[in-house]
Amino acid sequence: MKEVVERKNTFVDEWEKLLEEYKVKYPEKYNLFQKFMKEEIDEEILNDSSITEFDKDMASRESSGIVLNRFSRLLPNLFGGSADLGPSNKSTMKEFDYYSPENRSGKNIHFGVREHAMAAICNGISLHGGLLPYCATFFVFSDYLKPAVRLSALMNQGVIYVLTHDSIGVGEDGPTHEPIEHLAMFRSTPNVSMYRPCDAKETAYAWISALKNRKTPSCLALTRQKLTNLEETSAEALKGGYVLKDFGKDFEMIIIASGSEVGLAYKVCEKLLEENICTRLVSMPCMEEFEKQSKEYKERVLPNNIRKRVSIEALSTFGWGKYVGLDGISIGLDTFGASAPANLLFEKYGFTVDAVYEKIKKELF
């Protein structure tokens, strides 16, 4: 054992000597290396307003790809790829090559069709330090990488998981490719931040939050279908849940939604206001970040005296009870989906303005 210790000490001495020589010869690169190893990201990068600027409506997988590429120019140590789904996940850094034994400067990785290995590799990269790893696949295939995500959480590794095609909006691919229980699965896993942004700006803030959370893995559930950019979305999304808009002066009901259903909820609130029913709309992109906020903040967003509450999310309703309570209702999907165009599926399962409006009127008024 003594010989092993001595041999290892020799390796350490050699490394420290090499590092000191590097510091003298390349001081700027040395400082950058130290910043990478400490997982430090300059605040001016995270606060760069251009990251959150968008001029058209788009699917959140598309806005995620744009944000990823914006950060790829600002963060030299951003490193990752997809399980052979790069074009669909929008997870390729377009200005950079693929990593290989012949090209160590590449920032993209071809992981191949092996989700569990991909996530485990990202854990190893994160544990080594110095790089900011991310990986991507379809949300429904997160079943394959779940054990590695659990270890990310257990080991406090800030791996970013990009999980696209997040609901029945997948459409014609059918129930084998339509996530139902997956949000609940990750929300119930300790030390995992599960994001489901409602538009391009919230998607950008989800990335910013994920990059800040260096001790917590982050999962981003993103749509296949186009989402409308809402004027009211803001940096408040970093708090996990926030008041998107109060429809009317004295609201008597709260609607809470995430992802693609926030736009739906917005239209429902407008319809309710036509009947003088004033409603608060809360966007909840990340329950875990919301739960980190102060008791006072959570009470301001979700006043305890407002008992008429509705959650809307086109996935399992499991977990929403803590926000809607016994007097509220959860509108979701607790069955498997079907194969059809996305708009027909949303209509079939009751995710339309009229269907949600009628359910609210029937159950709460």
C-alpha positions as a LaTeX table, in Angstrom:
\begin{tabular}{lrrr}
\hline
Residue & $x$ (\AA) & $y$ (\AA) & $z$ (\AA) \\
\hline
Met1 & 0.00 & 0.00 & 0.00 \\
Lys2 & 2.88 & 2.35 & 0.82 \\
Glu3 & 4.28 & 1.87 & $-2.68$ \\
Val4 & 0.90 & 2.68 & $-4.23$ \\
Val5 & 0.64 & 5.90 & $-2.18$ \\
Glu6 & 4.15 & 6.94 & $-3.17$ \\
Arg7 & 3.45 & 6.24 & $-6.84$ \\
Lys8 & 0.22 & 8.26 & $-6.71$ \\
Asn9 & 2.02 & 11.11 & $-4.95$ \\
Thr10 & 4.52 & 11.15 & $-7.80$ \\
Phe11 & 1.66 & 11.52 & $-10.29$ \\
Val12 & 0.27 & 14.43 & $-8.28$ \\
Asp13 & 3.65 & 16.13 & $-8.13$ \\
Glu14 & 4.11 & 15.75 & $-11.87$ \\
Trp15 & 0.63 & 17.16 & $-12.53$ \\
Glu16 & 1.14 & 20.16 & $-10.25$ \\
Lys17 & 4.48 & 20.89 & $-11.91$ \\
Leu18 & 2.89 & 20.72 & $-15.36$ \\
Leu19 & 0.05 & 22.98 & $-14.22$ \\
Glu20 & 2.47 & 25.55 & $-12.81$ \\
Glu21 & 4.43 & 25.61 & $-16.08$ \\
Tyr22 & 1.14 & 26.03 & $-17.98$ \\
Lys23 & 0.18 & 28.92 & $-15.70$ \\
Val24 & 3.41 & 30.76 & $-16.50$ \\
Lys25 & 3.32 & 30.05 & $-20.23$ \\
Tyr26 & $-0.44$ & 30.52 & $-20.84$ \\
Pro27 & $-1.83$ & 32.70 & $-17.99$ \\
Glu28 & $-5.14$ & 33.53 & $-19.69$ \\
Lys29 & $-5.86$ & 29.91 & $-20.61$ \\
Tyr30 & $-4.84$ & 28.84 & $-17.10$ \\
Asn31 & $-7.36$ & 31.23 & $-15.54$ \\
Leu32 & $-10.04$ & 29.94 & $-17.93$ \\
Phe33 & $-9.17$ & 26.35 & $-17.02$ \\
Gln34 & $-9.51$ & 27.13 & $-13.32$ \\
Lys35 & $-12.90$ & 28.77 & $-13.94$ \\
Phe36 & $-14.04$ & 25.67 & $-15.83$ \\
Met37 & $-12.93$ & 23.34 & $-13.05$ \\
Lys38 & $-14.79$ & 25.44 & $-10.47$ \\
Glu39 & $-17.91$ & 25.35 & $-12.69$ \\
Glu40 & $-18.07$ & 29.13 & $-12.71$ \\
Ile41 & $-20.20$ & 30.86 & $-15.34$ \\
Asp42 & $-19.97$ & 34.63 & $-15.67$ \\
Glu43 & $-23.19$ & 36.36 & $-14.67$ \\
Glu44 & $-22.99$ & 38.64 & $-17.72$ \\
Ile45 & $-23.32$ & 35.54 & $-19.90$ \\
Leu46 & $-26.39$ & 34.29 & $-18.05$ \\
Asn47 & $-27.88$ & 37.81 & $-18.03$ \\
Asp48 & $-27.20$ & 38.49 & $-21.72$ \\
Ser49 & $-30.54$ & 39.84 & $-23.01$ \\
Ser50 & $-29.94$ & 38.41 & $-26.49$ \\
Ile51 & $-30.37$ & 34.89 & $-25.06$ \\
Thr52 & $-34.06$ & 35.50 & $-24.38$ \\
Glu53 & $-35.00$ & 37.48 & $-27.52$ \\
Phe54 & $-37.24$ & 35.85 & $-30.14$ \\
Asp55 & $-39.16$ & 37.37 & $-33.03$ \\
Lys56 & $-41.54$ & 34.55 & $-34.00$ \\
Asp57 & $-43.61$ & 31.70 & $-32.59$ \\
Met58 & $-41.98$ & 28.28 & $-32.54$ \\
Ala59 & $-41.94$ & 24.88 & $-30.85$ \\
Ser60 & $-40.01$ & 24.90 & $-27.58$ \\
Arg61 & $-37.64$ & 22.26 & $-28.98$ \\
Glu62 & $-36.77$ & 24.82 & $-31.68$ \\
Ser63 & $-36.27$ & 27.70 & $-29.25$ \\
Ser64 & $-34.17$ & 25.36 & $-27.09$ \\
Gly65 & $-31.94$ & 24.69 & $-30.09$ \\
Ile66 & $-31.53$ & 28.42 & $-30.68$ \\
Val67 & $-30.66$ & 29.03 & $-27.02$ \\
Leu68 & $-28.21$ & 26.13 & $-27.05$ \\
Asn69 & $-26.42$ & 27.58 & $-30.07$ \\
Arg70 & $-26.32$ & 31.06 & $-28.53$ \\
Phe71 & $-24.73$ & 29.63 & $-25.39$ \\
Ser72 & $-22.34$ & 27.47 & $-27.45$ \\
Arg73 & $-20.58$ & 30.66 & $-28.61$ \\
Leu74 & $-20.34$ & 32.01 & $-25.07$ \\
Leu75 & $-19.46$ & 28.83 & $-23.16$ \\
Pro76 & $-16.42$ & 27.04 & $-24.64$ \\
Asn77 & $-16.92$ & 24.12 & $-22.23$ \\
Leu78 & $-20.51$ & 23.33 & $-23.24$ \\
Phe79 & $-20.32$ & 19.74 & $-24.47$ \\
Gly80 & $-22.97$ & 17.22 & $-25.48$ \\
Gly81 & $-25.24$ & 15.64 & $-28.03$ \\
Ser82 & $-28.14$ & 13.32 & $-28.69$ \\
Ala83 & $-29.05$ & 9.63 & $-28.85$ \\
Asp84 & $-29.13$ & 9.75 & $-32.65$ \\
Leu85 & $-31.95$ & 12.32 & $-32.66$ \\
Gly86 & $-30.04$ & 15.57 & $-33.10$ \\
Pro87 & $-32.19$ & 16.99 & $-35.94$ \\
Ser88 & $-35.42$ & 16.22 & $-34.05$ \\
Asn89 & $-34.18$ & 17.30 & $-30.62$ \\
Lys90 & $-32.52$ & 20.44 & $-32.08$ \\
Ser91 & $-29.55$ & 19.55 & $-29.89$ \\
Thr92 & $-26.60$ & 20.12 & $-32.24$ \\
Met93 & $-24.20$ & 23.07 & $-31.80$ \\
Lys94 & $-24.11$ & 24.03 & $-35.46$ \\
Glu95 & $-20.89$ & 26.04 & $-35.49$ \\
Phe96 & $-18.81$ & 23.24 & $-33.96$ \\
Asp97 & $-17.51$ & 19.85 & $-35.07$ \\
Tyr98 & $-18.16$ & 16.44 & $-33.58$ \\
Tyr99 & $-15.80$ & 15.10 & $-30.95$ \\
Ser100 & $-13.72$ & 12.07 & $-31.98$ \\
Pro101 & $-10.28$ & 10.57 & $-31.24$ \\
Glu102 & $-9.04$ & 12.47 & $-34.29$ \\
Asn103 & $-10.78$ & 15.72 & $-33.35$ \\
Arg104 & $-10.56$ & 16.43 & $-29.63$ \\
Ser105 & $-11.73$ & 20.02 & $-30.15$ \\
Gly106 & $-15.24$ & 18.95 & $-31.20$ \\
Lys107 & $-18.11$ & 20.03 & $-28.91$ \\
Asn108 & $-20.83$ & 17.72 & $-30.27$ \\
Ile109 & $-21.06$ & 14.02 & $-29.40$ \\
His110 & $-22.58$ & 11.20 & $-31.45$ \\
Phe111 & $-23.83$ & 9.05 & $-28.55$ \\
Gly112 & $-25.68$ & 6.54 & $-30.71$ \\
Val113 & $-29.02$ & 4.91 & $-29.91$ \\
Arg114 & $-28.25$ & 4.13 & $-26.28$ \\
Glu115 & $-29.95$ & 6.54 & $-23.92$ \\
His116 & $-28.75$ & 4.97 & $-20.68$ \\
Ala117 & $-25.12$ & 4.93 & $-21.80$ \\
Met118 & $-25.48$ & 8.52 & $-23.03$ \\
Ala119 & $-26.71$ & 9.77 & $-19.65$ \\
Ala120 & $-24.09$ & 7.71 & $-17.79$ \\
Ile121 & $-21.35$ & 9.18 & $-20.01$ \\
Cys122 & $-22.62$ & 12.67 & $-19.17$ \\
Asn123 & $-22.41$ & 11.80 & $-15.47$ \\
Gly124 & $-18.78$ & 10.78 & $-15.98$ \\
Ile125 & $-18.00$ & 14.00 & $-17.85$ \\
Ser126 & $-19.62$ & 16.02 & $-15.07$ \\
Leu127 & $-17.79$ & 14.13 & $-12.32$ \\
His128 & $-14.46$ & 14.72 & $-14.06$ \\
Gly129 & $-15.17$ & 18.45 & $-14.00$ \\
Gly130 & $-14.37$ & 21.28 & $-16.37$ \\
Leu131 & $-17.14$ & 20.65 & $-18.91$ \\
Leu132 & $-20.86$ & 21.42 & $-18.94$ \\
Pro133 & $-22.51$ & 18.25 & $-20.30$ \\
Tyr134 & $-25.98$ & 17.94 & $-21.81$ \\
Cys135 & $-27.74$ & 15.16 & $-23.69$ \\
Ala136 & $-31.00$ & 14.81 & $-25.61$ \\
Thr137 & $-33.67$ & 12.32 & $-26.65$ \\
Phe138 & $-37.45$ & 12.03 & $-26.95$ \\
Phe139 & $-39.19$ & 12.49 & $-23.60$ \\
Val140 & $-40.83$ & 9.05 & $-23.78$ \\
Phe141 & $-37.38$ & 7.46 & $-24.13$ \\
Ser142 & $-36.34$ & 8.95 & $-20.79$ \\
Asp143 & $-37.47$ & 5.60 & $-19.39$ \\
Tyr144 & $-34.18$ & 4.22 & $-20.68$ \\
Leu145 & $-32.00$ & 6.86 & $-19.07$ \\
Lys146 & $-33.88$ & 7.23 & $-15.77$ \\
Pro147 & $-31.37$ & 5.22 & $-13.66$ \\
Ala148 & $-28.56$ & 7.54 & $-14.77$ \\
Val149 & $-30.68$ & 10.64 & $-14.07$ \\
Arg150 & $-31.29$ & 9.30 & $-10.58$ \\
Leu151 & $-27.53$ & 8.99 & $-10.11$ \\
Ser152 & $-27.04$ & 12.53 & $-11.43$ \\
Ala153 & $-29.36$ & 13.65 & $-8.65$ \\
Leu154 & $-27.78$ & 11.40 & $-6.03$ \\
Met155 & $-24.26$ & 12.62 & $-6.92$ \\
Asn156 & $-25.28$ & 16.30 & $-7.24$ \\
Gln157 & $-24.25$ & 16.54 & $-10.88$ \\
Gly158 & $-25.72$ & 19.38 & $-12.94$ \\
Val159 & $-26.24$ & 17.42 & $-16.17$ \\
Ile160 & $-28.82$ & 18.97 & $-18.51$ \\
Tyr161 & $-31.33$ & 16.59 & $-20.13$ \\
Val162 & $-33.14$ & 17.90 & $-23.23$ \\
Leu163 & $-36.33$ & 15.85 & $-23.61$ \\
Thr164 & $-38.44$ & 16.76 & $-26.64$ \\
His165 & $-41.83$ & 15.67 & $-28.01$ \\
Asp166 & $-43.36$ & 16.11 & $-24.58$ \\
Ser167 & $-47.06$ & 15.17 & $-24.92$ \\
Ile168 & $-49.83$ & 13.90 & $-27.19$ \\
Gly169 & $-48.65$ & 16.74 & $-29.42$ \\
Val170 & $-46.35$ & 14.06 & $-30.86$ \\
Gly171 & $-49.40$ & 13.09 & $-32.92$ \\
Glu172 & $-49.22$ & 10.33 & $-35.51$ \\
Asp173 & $-46.37$ & 8.44 & $-33.80$ \\
Gly174 & $-49.02$ & 7.27 & $-31.37$ \\
Pro175 & $-49.14$ & 6.16 & $-27.73$ \\
Thr176 & $-45.76$ & 4.40 & $-27.76$ \\
His177 & $-44.16$ & 7.80 & $-28.33$ \\
Glu178 & $-46.50$ & 9.98 & $-26.26$ \\
Pro179 & $-45.32$ & 10.66 & $-22.68$ \\
Ile180 & $-47.94$ & 10.47 & $-19.94$ \\
Glu181 & $-46.37$ & 9.57 & $-16.60$ \\
His182 & $-42.89$ & 10.91 & $-17.31$ \\
Leu183 & $-43.25$ & 14.39 & $-15.82$ \\
Ala184 & $-44.55$ & 12.87 & $-12.58$ \\
Met185 & $-41.64$ & 10.40 & $-12.58$ \\
Phe186 & $-38.99$ & 13.13 & $-12.62$ \\
Arg187 & $-40.91$ & 15.52 & $-10.37$ \\
Ser188 & $-41.01$ & 12.80 & $-7.72$ \\
Thr189 & $-37.24$ & 12.14 & $-7.97$ \\
Pro190 & $-35.28$ & 14.00 & $-5.26$ \\
Asn191 & $-32.92$ & 16.76 & $-6.40$ \\
Val192 & $-34.17$ & 16.90 & $-10.01$ \\
Ser193 & $-35.46$ & 20.14 & $-11.55$ \\
Met194 & $-38.13$ & 19.33 & $-14.15$ \\
Tyr195 & $-38.91$ & 22.21 & $-16.52$ \\
Arg196 & $-41.80$ & 22.50 & $-18.97$ \\
Pro197 & $-41.67$ & 25.99 & $-20.51$ \\
Cys198 & $-44.66$ & 27.60 & $-22.22$ \\
Asp199 & $-42.91$ & 29.59 & $-24.96$ \\
Ala200 & $-39.52$ & 30.61 & $-26.35$ \\
Lys201 & $-38.67$ & 33.03 & $-23.52$ \\
Glu202 & $-39.51$ & 30.53 & $-20.80$ \\
Thr203 & $-37.40$ & 27.96 & $-22.65$ \\
Ala204 & $-34.45$ & 30.36 & $-22.55$ \\
Tyr205 & $-34.96$ & 30.92 & $-18.83$ \\
Ala206 & $-35.15$ & 27.15 & $-18.29$ \\
Trp207 & $-31.69$ & 26.84 & $-19.88$ \\
Ile208 & $-30.38$ & 29.72 & $-17.75$ \\
Ser209 & $-31.72$ & 28.12 & $-14.59$ \\
Ala210 & $-30.28$ & 24.73 & $-15.57$ \\
Leu211 & $-26.84$ & 26.26 & $-16.14$ \\
Lys212 & $-27.01$ & 27.96 & $-12.76$ \\
Asn213 & $-27.95$ & 24.72 & $-10.98$ \\
Arg214 & $-24.56$ & 23.04 & $-10.90$ \\
Lys215 & $-25.53$ & 20.63 & $-8.11$ \\
Thr216 & $-28.89$ & 19.59 & $-9.55$ \\
Pro217 & $-29.66$ & 17.77 & $-12.82$ \\
Ser218 & $-32.20$ & 19.60 & $-14.96$ \\
Cys219 & $-34.72$ & 18.04 & $-17.35$ \\
Leu220 & $-36.32$ & 20.19 & $-20.06$ \\
Ala221 & $-39.61$ & 18.86 & $-21.48$ \\
Leu222 & $-40.10$ & 20.50 & $-24.88$ \\
Thr223 & $-42.81$ & 20.46 & $-27.53$ \\
Arg224 & $-42.88$ & 19.19 & $-31.06$ \\
Gln225 & $-45.69$ & 21.60 & $-31.97$ \\
Lys226 & $-45.47$ & 25.39 & $-32.34$ \\
Leu227 & $-46.18$ & 27.55 & $-29.29$ \\
Thr228 & $-47.35$ & 31.17 & $-29.25$ \\
Asn229 & $-44.94$ & 33.60 & $-27.59$ \\
Leu230 & $-46.76$ & 35.38 & $-24.79$ \\
Glu231 & $-46.06$ & 39.02 & $-24.04$ \\
Glu232 & $-46.30$ & 38.42 & $-20.30$ \\
Thr233 & $-43.59$ & 35.75 & $-19.91$ \\
Ser234 & $-40.55$ & 37.11 & $-18.10$ \\
Ala235 & $-37.50$ & 36.40 & $-15.95$ \\
Glu236 & $-39.96$ & 35.58 & $-13.16$ \\
Ala237 & $-39.94$ & 32.12 & $-14.77$ \\
Leu238 & $-36.63$ & 31.59 & $-12.95$ \\
Lys239 & $-38.70$ & 31.29 & $-9.77$ \\
Gly240 & $-40.43$ & 28.20 & $-11.14$ \\
Gly241 & $-43.95$ & 29.60 & $-10.87$ \\
Tyr242 & $-45.25$ & 33.15 & $-11.24$ \\
Val243 & $-48.31$ & 35.23 & $-11.98$ \\
Leu244 & $-48.54$ & 35.47 & $-15.74$ \\
Lys245 & $-51.62$ & 37.69 & $-15.70$ \\
Asp246 & $-54.64$ & 38.61 & $-13.63$ \\
Phe247 & $-57.77$ & 38.68 & $-15.79$ \\
Gly248 & $-59.97$ & 41.23 & $-14.02$ \\
Lys249 & $-59.57$ & 43.14 & $-10.76$ \\
Asp250 & $-60.58$ & 40.80 & $-7.96$ \\
Phe251 & $-59.87$ & 37.27 & $-9.10$ \\
Glu252 & $-61.92$ & 34.47 & $-7.59$ \\
Met253 & $-60.13$ & 31.52 & $-9.21$ \\
Ile254 & $-56.58$ & 30.50 & $-10.06$ \\
Ile255 & $-55.61$ & 28.49 & $-13.13$ \\
Ile256 & $-52.15$ & 26.93 & $-13.05$ \\
Ala257 & $-50.61$ & 25.49 & $-16.21$ \\
Ser258 & $-47.31$ & 24.50 & $-17.76$ \\
Gly259 & $-45.87$ & 24.17 & $-21.25$ \\
Ser260 & $-48.25$ & 24.11 & $-24.21$ \\
Glu261 & $-51.30$ & 24.38 & $-21.93$ \\
Val262 & $-50.41$ & 27.88 & $-20.71$ \\
Gly263 & $-51.50$ & 29.32 & $-24.06$ \\
Leu264 & $-54.71$ & 27.30 & $-23.79$ \\
Ala265 & $-55.30$ & 28.51 & $-20.23$ \\
Tyr266 & $-54.77$ & 32.10 & $-21.37$ \\
Lys267 & $-57.67$ & 31.80 & $-23.84$ \\
Val268 & $-59.84$ & 30.09 & $-21.22$ \\
Cys269 & $-59.24$ & 33.01 & $-18.84$ \\
Glu270 & $-60.29$ & 35.44 & $-21.56$ \\
Lys271 & $-63.51$ & 33.48 & $-22.13$ \\
Leu272 & $-64.26$ & 33.37 & $-18.41$ \\
Leu273 & $-63.74$ & 37.12 & $-18.15$ \\
Glu274 & $-66.46$ & 37.63 & $-20.76$ \\
Glu275 & $-68.83$ & 36.25 & $-18.09$ \\
Asn276 & $-67.26$ & 38.50 & $-15.43$ \\
Ile277 & $-65.39$ & 35.59 & $-13.85$ \\
Cys278 & $-62.02$ & 37.07 & $-12.87$ \\
Thr279 & $-59.14$ & 34.61 & $-12.92$ \\
Arg280 & $-55.44$ & 34.61 & $-12.09$ \\
Leu281 & $-53.25$ & 32.67 & $-14.52$ \\
Val282 & $-50.08$ & 31.17 & $-13.05$ \\
Ser283 & $-47.40$ & 29.70 & $-15.27$ \\
Met284 & $-45.61$ & 26.84 & $-13.50$ \\
Pro285 & $-42.62$ & 25.83 & $-15.66$ \\
Cys286 & $-40.79$ & 24.16 & $-12.74$ \\
Met287 & $-42.42$ & 22.99 & $-9.51$ \\
Glu288 & $-39.04$ & 22.31 & $-7.91$ \\
Glu289 & $-37.79$ & 25.88 & $-8.38$ \\
Phe290 & $-41.13$ & 27.22 & $-7.15$ \\
Glu291 & $-40.83$ & 25.15 & $-3.97$ \\
Lys292 & $-37.44$ & 26.78 & $-3.26$ \\
Gln293 & $-39.08$ & 30.21 & $-3.00$ \\
Ser294 & $-40.05$ & 31.81 & 0.28 \\
Lys295 & $-43.36$ & 31.02 & 1.94 \\
Glu296 & $-44.33$ & 34.67 & 1.42 \\
Tyr297 & $-43.67$ & 34.55 & $-2.32$ \\
Lys298 & $-45.65$ & 31.33 & $-2.77$ \\
Glu299 & $-48.55$ & 32.85 & $-0.84$ \\
Arg300 & $-48.49$ & 35.95 & $-3.06$ \\
Val301 & $-48.67$ & 33.79 & $-6.19$ \\
Leu302 & $-51.17$ & 31.26 & $-4.84$ \\
Pro303 & $-53.18$ & 33.00 & $-2.06$ \\
Asn304 & $-54.48$ & 30.42 & 0.37 \\
Asn305 & $-57.92$ & 32.04 & 0.54 \\
Ile306 & $-58.60$ & 31.35 & $-3.15$ \\
Arg307 & $-59.95$ & 27.79 & $-3.08$ \\
Lys308 & $-61.24$ & 27.56 & $-6.65$ \\
Arg309 & $-58.16$ & 26.27 & $-8.43$ \\
Val310 & $-57.53$ & 24.45 & $-11.71$ \\
Ser311 & $-54.39$ & 22.82 & $-13.09$ \\
Ile312 & $-54.08$ & 22.18 & $-16.83$ \\
Glu313 & $-51.37$ & 19.92 & $-18.23$ \\
Ala314 & $-51.66$ & 17.40 & $-21.08$ \\
Leu315 & $-49.95$ & 14.66 & $-19.07$ \\
Ser316 & $-50.62$ & 12.75 & $-15.85$ \\
Thr317 & $-52.46$ & 14.76 & $-13.19$ \\
Phe318 & $-50.37$ & 13.06 & $-10.50$ \\
Gly319 & $-48.71$ & 15.66 & $-8.25$ \\
Trp320 & $-50.99$ & 18.61 & $-8.94$ \\
Gly321 & $-53.10$ & 17.97 & $-5.86$ \\
Lys322 & $-50.74$ & 19.96 & $-3.62$ \\
Tyr323 & $-51.54$ & 23.09 & $-5.62$ \\
Val324 & $-55.24$ & 22.70 & $-6.42$ \\
Gly325 & $-56.24$ & 21.13 & $-3.09$ \\
Leu326 & $-59.43$ & 19.23 & $-2.32$ \\
Asp327 & $-61.65$ & 21.99 & $-3.65$ \\
Gly328 & $-59.90$ & 22.29 & $-7.02$ \\
Ile329 & $-59.70$ & 20.20 & $-10.18$ \\
Ser330 & $-56.84$ & 18.87 & $-12.27$ \\
Ile331 & $-57.34$ & 18.69 & $-16.02$ \\
Gly332 & $-54.84$ & 16.28 & $-17.53$ \\
Leu333 & $-54.40$ & 12.91 & $-19.18$ \\
Asp334 & $-54.43$ & 9.77 & $-17.05$ \\
Thr335 & $-54.77$ & 7.34 & $-19.94$ \\
Phe336 & $-52.47$ & 6.47 & $-22.83$ \\
Gly337 & $-52.77$ & 8.57 & $-25.98$ \\
Ala338 & $-53.60$ & 7.59 & $-29.53$ \\
Ser339 & $-52.36$ & 7.97 & $-33.09$ \\
Ala340 & $-53.80$ & 10.97 & $-34.94$ \\
Pro341 & $-52.83$ & 14.52 & $-35.91$ \\
Ala342 & $-51.98$ & 16.51 & $-32.78$ \\
Asn343 & $-54.90$ & 18.94 & $-33.11$ \\
Leu344 & $-57.38$ & 16.05 & $-33.22$ \\
Leu345 & $-55.81$ & 14.45 & $-30.16$ \\
Phe346 & $-56.01$ & 17.65 & $-28.12$ \\
Glu347 & $-59.66$ & 17.91 & $-29.11$ \\
Lys348 & $-60.35$ & 14.24 & $-28.32$ \\
Tyr349 & $-58.85$ & 14.47 & $-24.83$ \\
Gly350 & $-60.51$ & 17.77 & $-23.93$ \\
Phe351 & $-57.68$ & 20.26 & $-24.34$ \\
Thr352 & $-59.67$ & 22.94 & $-26.12$ \\
Val353 & $-60.93$ & 26.29 & $-24.88$ \\
Asp354 & $-64.57$ & 25.21 & $-24.93$ \\
Ala355 & $-63.95$ & 21.83 & $-23.27$ \\
Val356 & $-61.86$ & 23.30 & $-20.44$ \\
Tyr357 & $-64.31$ & 26.19 & $-20.00$ \\
Glu358 & $-67.27$ & 23.82 & $-19.72$ \\
Lys359 & $-65.48$ & 21.57 & $-17.24$ \\
Ile360 & $-64.59$ & 24.53 & $-15.02$ \\
Lys361 & $-68.15$ & 25.88 & $-15.12$ \\
Lys362 & $-69.57$ & 22.44 & $-14.30$ \\
Glu363 & $-67.15$ & 21.57 & $-11.49$ \\
Leu364 & $-66.53$ & 24.92 & $-9.79$ \\
Phe365 & $-69.56$ & 27.15 & $-10.46$ \\
\hline
\end{tabular}
